Amino acid sequence: MTQNSPLVLPSGLAHAIAALQEKDRRRLDDTVTRLHAVNGRLWDTEDRVRSALLTPVQVADCKREIDQLNAERNALAERADEILGALAHSGDDAAAPLHTETLASVVDRLSVLTLRIWHSERASARDELARRRVPALHQQREELCAALDTLVSDAIAGRRRLPVPARYKFYGHDDAVVSEIKPSRHVGRVIAFGGLSECGKSTSAEFVRRTCGAQRLKIGFLLRQAAHRQGLADPYALSARRQAELLLGELNRFAEAHVDTRLFTIESVHDDASIAELKQLMGDTLQIVYLDAAFAVRVERSGTLAQAVAAKDEIKMSRGAHQVAALADHVIDNSGSIAALRAQLRRIAAPAAPTPLRVTTPYRLGLSAAVASATADFIGTIRSYGPNVRLAALTGSPSEGTWIAGWSDLDLLVVAEHEVIGRINEALERYRTSLSGAASLGPTFVTPGELTARRFTPRLAFALHQFQQGHPVLHAAPNVELPTITREELDLAAVRELPQVILTMRRLRIDAGPETLRPLYKHLVLACRLILREHSQWETGPDRILTAASRLPGLPAFSVPPLTEICSTWRDGGNEQNIKSVATAVDQLLAWYAAQLAA
């Protein structure tokens, strides 16, 4: 669509609008701006339909587009009158003379006149008649602005009545009026893949579908669906703007019929003009991804002759496929490893964001004095390494307030760049030495890239989710970015992690006794926690987890003593009954689990 001159309202009307409530001013400004844009598109389409080179089918498509734009024009004018009507005098003015037009009708005329002036001035360099008309058109605009200001003043004072704004336009179908097109609230994020032949568009879209739950859609499919719905013979003959509106309308329709899907991919972006218009309509909701790869790489992947790939490229480039790169939010070089490609795709599909974290000191985690002191020294050391260390935390029982000296582990998580891992290892050895056996240390190191690419275990995902819920960390760099972990993701993670926990628990059960009491009990609690999570039940603390698991359908109630007794048995020995109760609970859970999954 041609970029036309902006619509400037006369001073009297602008002053009156300034007295409206802020939300009405914003709504009116948006409506009038869109009304002027629709008039500009109407002008362009009416120019295009007059071309002698159009086929009858193309003329019919242009006529349908004009009808749609006229419907939208009337809908926007009615919407503007709903707001402008508040300017009229609210008293008993039945005796005041009735004006022939609403305020929005005059604004609409002013919009068309503004366009006429703009087009005439553009044509004046080559058209003498147009050049002579320009002064007269400016005079008409001045007179119309003065008349509109007078009408506004009279309407506010009650000296003139405005007619009922309803236009009752009818376009053949109840749903024919095209309203303002915006992304549906059910459209969370859309990734549009572009690129030349064999660049990896389909492979990338399938990966996002499989790992992120996206719905794959083809641009051609959406346009064909929209064309069939609106009676268009050839949607590709429409303007880029109208194609974008048809695409968004069909995408909205699909999203509203599949409300559980928030992520969509669309392929294949071969038209730079229409995707630019779609980006304007959708903003950051739409992320354009251009996949680039050397010609030789694409030929090798295709398994065909170079001439065949070149021929496909030529067709796509004739439509502007190669120019999509300049519009893209992300340009990915897909000549490298599949790991690099997938890492970038995961960041685009589920971007990390600055995460507000609750930072505390080791002395507030319920640790013993010696363990807290050793931990504080370690945190101070790695903090001195600078921004390469992004985050450090004790996960599990210290963060949940259930740490027990001599029983609980220190599950340490450090997020740092790979370059400083060697120095962190040295600090870790000093940390382990200073603990002097007071606690068992279990470190986990992960790089920021691994996190944002979502390459982490289910257990680490759970720790990240706990940070989001306010569990404390011991160090966090400014504006640290972490992936958002939803409860739905953790439910799926529980399904993936539980089999390994069950297998380990069976192995530990074989040697149940004083030596294996601690790991057997911990795996019993972990298995119950994961099973509860599958049932959308979230509990913390071993005693509460085992109590909640006892209420699962078909699972006999556990008779396991409180954690404090289990700790005492493990530390001091004796009390065979406590060991037996844990083994019995493990047997109950394993038998129940086997029965649930029996064929």
Helices and strands as residue ranges (DSSP letters): H 11-17, H 22-49, H 56-84, G 85-87, H 103-123, H 128-157, E 189-194, H 201-212, E 215-218, H 219-230, G 235-237, H 240-257, E 263-269, H 272-282, G 283-285, E 286-292, H 295-302, H 306-318, G 321-326, E 330-333, H 338-349, E 353-354, G 362-364, H 369-383, G 386-388, E 389-395, H 397-400, E 410-416, G 418-420, H 421-435, E 441-446, H 448-452, H 458-468, E 475-476, E 481-482, H 487-510, H 517-534, H 542-549, H 563-572, H 576-596
